[in-house]
Amino acid sequence: MAHLRELLLVSSVHLTLIFALAVVGGAIAWVFLSTRLAFPVSTTHAITGAIVTTGVLAFGLNRILWVNLLTKIVLPLLSVQSWHCSWA
């Protein structure tokens, strides 16, 4: 989790056990809900979303590294999805 934290949150953010539990709880809740509703689900997406959401709620919008989130996580995921859809 340290590597993903460094990618998504500014270095001055001090993480606690409560933060980690909130991230894990959020990811578990999302995966459980998605599975129960028969939606496709990715644990990687759930964890990334939980880190960003918990980071915003705990530290504010200015503590998220939005450029890194967009360029290193969102755009690669979209490119894979668009490539996959073009072959379907």
OpenMM code with the backbone's topology and positions (N, CA, C; nanometers):
from openmm import Vec3, app, unit

residues = "MET ALA HIS LEU ARG GLU LEU LEU LEU VAL SER SER VAL HIS LEU THR LEU ILE PHE ALA LEU ALA VAL VAL GLY GLY ALA ILE ALA TRP VAL PHE LEU SER THR ARG LEU ALA PHE PRO VAL SER THR THR HIS ALA ILE THR GLY ALA ILE VAL THR THR GLY VAL LEU ALA PHE GLY LEU ASN ARG ILE LEU TRP VAL ASN LEU LEU THR LYS ILE VAL LEU PRO LEU LEU SER VAL GLN SER TRP HIS CYS SER TRP ALA".split()
positions = [
    Vec3(0.0821, -0.1190, 0.0000),
    Vec3(0.0000, 0.0000, 0.0000),
    Vec3(0.0862, 0.1250, 0.0000),
    Vec3(0.2081, 0.1157, 0.0464),
    Vec3(0.2949, 0.2328, 0.0515),
    Vec3(0.3203, 0.2881, -0.0879),
    Vec3(0.3419, 0.2005, -0.1862),
    Vec3(0.3703, 0.2479, -0.3210),
    Vec3(0.2491, 0.3191, -0.3800),
    Vec3(0.1318, 0.2620, -0.3668),
    Vec3(0.0112, 0.3249, -0.4192),
    Vec3(-0.0171, 0.4551, -0.3455),
    Vec3(0.0116, 0.4600, -0.2168),
    Vec3(-0.0066, 0.5835, -0.1400),
    Vec3(0.0830, 0.6934, -0.1941),
    Vec3(0.2093, 0.6609, -0.2217),
    Vec3(0.3026, 0.7606, -0.2741),
    Vec3(0.2613, 0.8086, -0.4123),
    Vec3(0.1934, 0.7242, -0.4860),
    Vec3(0.1474, 0.7601, -0.6192),
    Vec3(0.0255, 0.8517, -0.6135),
    Vec3(-0.0602, 0.8339, -0.5136),
    Vec3(-0.1879, 0.9044, -0.5111),
    Vec3(-0.1985, 1.0187, -0.4107),
    Vec3(-0.1199, 1.0145, -0.3034),
    Vec3(-0.1327, 1.1160, -0.1985),
    Vec3(-0.0022, 1.1930, -0.1827),
    Vec3(-0.0123, 1.3219, -0.1502),
    Vec3(0.1084, 1.4019, -0.1296),
    Vec3(0.1880, 1.3454, -0.0125),
    Vec3(0.3185, 1.3692, -0.0140),
    Vec3(0.4071, 1.3070, 0.0845),
    Vec3(0.3856, 1.3579, 0.2267),
    Vec3(0.3260, 1.4747, 0.2431),
    Vec3(0.3069, 1.5290, 0.3777),
    Vec3(0.1902, 1.4641, 0.4524),
    Vec3(0.1140, 1.3811, 0.3836),
    Vec3(0.0002, 1.3147, 0.4466),
    Vec3(0.0512, 1.2046, 0.5391),
    Vec3(0.0063, 1.2080, 0.6642),
    Vec3(0.0446, 1.1055, 0.7618),
    Vec3(-0.0694, 1.0050, 0.7733),
    Vec3(-0.0422, 0.8814, 0.7334),
    Vec3(-0.1457, 0.7787, 0.7366),
    Vec3(-0.1486, 0.7093, 0.8720),
    Vec3(-0.2675, 0.6722, 0.9123),
    Vec3(-0.2865, 0.6045, 1.0400),
    Vec3(-0.3519, 0.4689, 1.0160),
    Vec3(-0.3630, 0.3920, 1.1218),
    Vec3(-0.4307, 0.2631, 1.1138),
    Vec3(-0.5776, 0.2824, 1.0782),
    Vec3(-0.6386, 0.3870, 1.1286),
    Vec3(-0.7791, 0.4159, 1.0969),
    Vec3(-0.7953, 0.4396, 0.9471),
    Vec3(-0.7024, 0.5140, 0.8869),
    Vec3(-0.7071, 0.5380, 0.7426),
    Vec3(-0.6989, 0.4059, 0.6675),
    Vec3(-0.6042, 0.3207, 0.7059),
    Vec3(-0.5871, 0.1914, 0.6393),
    Vec3(-0.7125, 0.1055, 0.6533),
    Vec3(-0.7714, 0.1043, 0.7711),
    Vec3(-0.8939, 0.0265, 0.7920),
    Vec3(-1.0099, 0.0820, 0.7097),
    Vec3(-1.0173, 0.2137, 0.6970),
    Vec3(-1.1221, 0.2748, 0.6153),
    Vec3(-1.1050, 0.2376, 0.4686),
    Vec3(-0.9808, 0.2360, 0.4201),
    Vec3(-0.9540, 0.1974, 0.2813),
    Vec3(-0.9937, 0.0521, 0.2587),
    Vec3(-0.9490, -0.0354, 0.3464),
    Vec3(-0.9810, -0.1778, 0.3317),
    Vec3(-1.1318, -0.2004, 0.3431),
    Vec3(-1.1946, -0.1351, 0.4400),
    Vec3(-1.3393, -0.1488, 0.4564),
    Vec3(-1.4167, -0.0988, 0.3356),
    Vec3(-1.3743, 0.0135, 0.2804),
    Vec3(-1.4399, 0.0663, 0.1608),
    Vec3(-1.4246, -0.0256, 0.0414),
    Vec3(-1.3054, -0.0798, 0.0230),
    Vec3(-1.2821, -0.1717, -0.0888),
    Vec3(-1.3635, -0.2996, -0.0716),
    Vec3(-1.3658, -0.3529, 0.0495),
    Vec3(-1.4441, -0.4748, 0.0755),
    Vec3(-1.5925, -0.4495, 0.0509),
    Vec3(-1.6429, -0.3373, 0.0995),
    Vec3(-1.7845, -0.3054, 0.0809),
    Vec3(-1.8190, -0.2923, -0.0673),
    Vec3(-1.7327, -0.2266, -0.1440),
    Vec3(-1.7591, -0.2092, -0.2863),
    Vec3(-1.7566, -0.3427, -0.3607),
    Vec3(-1.6573, -0.4259, -0.3329),
    Vec3(-1.6481, -0.5567, -0.3989),
    Vec3(-1.7684, -0.6428, -0.3611),
    Vec3(-1.8074, -0.6411, -0.2346),
    Vec3(-1.9229, -0.7188, -0.1896),
    Vec3(-2.0505, -0.6721, -0.2590),
    Vec3(-2.0741, -0.5409, -0.2592),
    Vec3(-2.1946, -0.4867, -0.3217),
    Vec3(-2.1975, -0.5164, -0.4712),
    Vec3(-2.0864, -0.4958, -0.5381),
    Vec3(-2.0803, -0.5222, -0.6821),
    Vec3(-2.1040, -0.6694, -0.7128),
    Vec3(-2.0475, -0.7567, -0.6314),
    Vec3(-2.0665, -0.8998, -0.6518),
    Vec3(-2.2120, -0.9387, -0.6290),
    Vec3(-2.2726, -0.8865, -0.5239),
    Vec3(-2.4134, -0.9180, -0.4953),
    Vec3(-2.5062, -0.8691, -0.6061),
    Vec3(-2.4721, -0.7571, -0.6687),
    Vec3(-2.5544, -0.7025, -0.7768),
    Vec3(-2.5155, -0.7572, -0.9134),
    Vec3(-2.4201, -0.8505, -0.9141),
    Vec3(-2.3726, -0.9161, -1.0364),
    Vec3(-2.3083, -0.8182, -1.1342),
    Vec3(-2.2421, -0.7153, -1.0807),
    Vec3(-2.1653, -0.6228, -1.1637),
    Vec3(-2.0237, -0.6757, -1.1784),
    Vec3(-1.9595, -0.6477, -1.2899),
    Vec3(-1.8177, -0.6835, -1.2985),
    Vec3(-1.7392, -0.5991, -1.1982),
    Vec3(-1.6402, -0.6589, -1.1355),
    Vec3(-1.5692, -0.5887, -1.0287),
    Vec3(-1.4206, -0.6181, -1.0378),
    Vec3(-1.3414, -0.5182, -1.0031),
    Vec3(-1.1963, -0.5324, -0.9993),
    Vec3(-1.1486, -0.4893, -0.8613),
    Vec3(-1.0739, -0.5754, -0.7955),
    Vec3(-1.0231, -0.5392, -0.6636),
    Vec3(-0.9225, -0.4251, -0.6726),
    Vec3(-0.8464, -0.4202, -0.7808),
    Vec3(-0.7509, -0.3106, -0.7988),
    Vec3(-0.8235, -0.1772, -0.8087),
    Vec3(-0.9308, -0.1734, -0.8862),
    Vec3(-1.0091, -0.0507, -0.8978),
    Vec3(-1.0738, -0.0156, -0.7644),
    Vec3(-1.1203, -0.1164, -0.6926),
    Vec3(-1.1835, -0.0923, -0.5630),
    Vec3(-1.0843, -0.0327, -0.4636),
    Vec3(-0.9638, -0.0854, -0.4595),
    Vec3(-0.8630, -0.0337, -0.3665),
    Vec3(-0.8206, 0.1077, -0.4052),
    Vec3(-0.7990, 0.1311, -0.5346),
    Vec3(-0.7619, 0.2653, -0.5805),
    Vec3(-0.8717, 0.3655, -0.5466),
    Vec3(-0.9954, 0.3294, -0.5752),
    Vec3(-1.1076, 0.4172, -0.5424),
    Vec3(-1.1211, 0.4423, -0.3935),
    Vec3(-1.0957, 0.3397, -0.3143),
    Vec3(-1.1041, 0.3549, -0.1686),
    Vec3(-0.9942, 0.4466, -0.1163),
    Vec3(-0.8740, 0.4353, -0.1715),
    Vec3(-0.7648, 0.5241, -0.1288),
    Vec3(-0.7971, 0.6688, -0.1636),
    Vec3(-0.8443, 0.6920, -0.2859),
    Vec3(-0.8755, 0.8288, -0.3281),
    Vec3(-0.9919, 0.8850, -0.2470),
    Vec3(-1.0993, 0.8084, -0.2323),
    Vec3(-1.2162, 0.8565, -0.1588),
    Vec3(-1.1833, 0.8831, -0.0124),
    Vec3(-1.1142, 0.7893, 0.0513),
    Vec3(-1.0764, 0.8089, 0.1913),
    Vec3(-0.9790, 0.9252, 0.2052),
    Vec3(-0.8879, 0.9393, 0.1094),
    Vec3(-0.7941, 1.0517, 0.1112),
    Vec3(-0.8641, 1.1855, 0.0998),
    Vec3(-0.9624, 1.1937, 0.0110),
    Vec3(-1.0382, 1.3183, -0.0041),
    Vec3(-1.1164, 1.3485, 0.1233),
    Vec3(-1.1831, 1.2478, 0.1785),
    Vec3(-1.2626, 1.2700, 0.2994),
    Vec3(-1.1761, 1.3042, 0.4204),
    Vec3(-1.0594, 1.2420, 0.4304),
    Vec3(-0.9743, 1.2633, 0.5476),
    Vec3(-0.8859, 1.3868, 0.5361),
    Vec3(-0.8355, 1.4154, 0.4154),
    Vec3(-0.7329, 1.5188, 0.4015),
    Vec3(-0.7716, 1.6337, 0.3095),
    Vec3(-0.8738, 1.6184, 0.2287),
    Vec3(-0.9165, 1.7234, 0.1374),
    Vec3(-0.8713, 1.6992, -0.0058),
    Vec3(-0.9337, 1.7710, -0.0972),
    Vec3(-0.9061, 1.7544, -0.2403),
    Vec3(-0.7629, 1.7892, -0.2789),
    Vec3(-0.7019, 1.8835, -0.2087),
    Vec3(-0.5680, 1.9293, -0.2470),
    Vec3(-0.4573, 1.8332, -0.2050),
    Vec3(-0.4887, 1.7268, -0.1343),
    Vec3(-0.3874, 1.6287, -0.0929),
    Vec3(-0.3791, 1.5093, -0.1875),
    Vec3(-0.4655, 1.5063, -0.2879),
    Vec3(-0.4626, 1.3986, -0.3875),
    Vec3(-0.3762, 1.4445, -0.5042),
    Vec3(-0.2911, 1.3572, -0.5526),
    Vec3(-0.2086, 1.3878, -0.6704),
    Vec3(-0.2904, 1.3536, -0.7954),
    Vec3(-0.3741, 1.4477, -0.8369),
    Vec3(-0.4697, 1.4232, -0.9446),
    Vec3(-0.4012, 1.3937, -1.0775),
    Vec3(-0.2897, 1.4589, -1.1051),
    Vec3(-0.2181, 1.4341, -1.2310),
    Vec3(-0.1690, 1.2896, -1.2355),
    Vec3(-0.1131, 1.2415, -1.1255),
    Vec3(-0.0687, 1.1019, -1.1203),
    Vec3(-0.1860, 1.0062, -1.1351),
    Vec3(-0.2954, 1.0365, -1.0689),
    Vec3(-0.4137, 0.9513, -1.0786),
    Vec3(-0.4607, 0.9412, -1.2230),
    Vec3(-0.4646, 1.0539, -1.2910),
    Vec3(-0.5106, 1.0550, -1.4293),
    Vec3(-0.4120, 0.9861, -1.5231),
    Vec3(-0.2844, 1.0222, -1.5145),
    Vec3(-0.1875, 0.9727, -1.6132),
    Vec3(-0.1395, 0.8308, -1.5869),
    Vec3(-0.1366, 0.7885, -1.4620),
    Vec3(-0.0797, 0.6569, -1.4316),
    Vec3(-0.1831, 0.5502, -1.4007),
    Vec3(-0.3081, 0.5908, -1.3776),
    Vec3(-0.4106, 0.4916, -1.3448),
    Vec3(-0.5295, 0.5003, -1.4401),
    Vec3(-0.5915, 0.6170, -1.4521),
    Vec3(-0.7141, 0.6295, -1.5307),
    Vec3(-0.6886, 0.6108, -1.6801),
    Vec3(-0.5939, 0.6845, -1.7368),
    Vec3(-0.5694, 0.6736, -1.8810),
    Vec3(-0.5256, 0.5341, -1.9249),
    Vec3(-0.4337, 0.4678, -1.8537),
    Vec3(-0.4012, 0.3302, -1.8941),
    Vec3(-0.5216, 0.2360, -1.8876),
    Vec3(-0.6066, 0.2522, -1.7871),
    Vec3(-0.7256, 0.1674, -1.7788),
    Vec3(-0.8206, 0.1941, -1.8942),
    Vec3(-0.8376, 0.3204, -1.9292),
    Vec3(-0.9249, 0.3539, -2.0418),
    Vec3(-0.8687, 0.3032, -2.1737),
    Vec3(-0.7376, 0.3101, -2.1902),
    Vec3(-0.6787, 0.2631, -2.3157),
    Vec3(-0.6957, 0.1125, -2.3309),
    Vec3(-0.6838, 0.0384, -2.2231),
    Vec3(-0.7048, -0.1068, -2.2299),
    Vec3(-0.8501, -0.1364, -2.2625),
    Vec3(-0.9424, -0.0638, -2.1998),
    Vec3(-1.0840, -0.0855, -2.2267),
    Vec3(-1.1192, -0.0510, -2.3710),
    Vec3(-1.0665, 0.0593, -2.4224),
    Vec3(-1.0982, 0.0967, -2.5603),
    Vec3(-1.0378, -0.0016, -2.6589),
    Vec3(-0.9191, -0.0530, -2.6299),
    Vec3(-0.8576, -0.1535, -2.7161),
    Vec3(-0.9409, -0.2809, -2.7150),
    Vec3(-0.9862, -0.3209, -2.5973),
    Vec3(-1.0670, -0.4421, -2.5850),
    Vec3(-1.1994, -0.4260, -2.6600),
    Vec3(-1.2623, -0.3100, -2.6479),
    Vec3(-1.3901, -0.2871, -2.7159),
    Vec3(-1.3737, -0.2845, -2.8671),
    Vec3(-1.2594, -0.2397, -2.9152),
    Vec3(-1.2393, -0.2346, -3.0601),
    Vec3(-1.2256, -0.3740, -3.1201),
    Vec3(-1.1888, -0.4726, -3.0384),
    Vec3(-1.1761, -0.6101, -3.0866),
    Vec3(-1.3026, -0.6910, -3.0651),
    Vec3(-1.3987, -0.6364, -2.9947),
    Vec3(-1.5211, -0.7127, -2.9647),
    Vec3(-1.6146, -0.7156, -3.0830),
] * unit.nanometer
topology = app.Topology()
chain = topology.addChain("A")
for resn in residues:
    res = topology.addResidue(resn, chain)
    for name in ("N", "CA", "C"):
        topology.addAtom(name, app.Element.getBySymbol(name[0]), res)
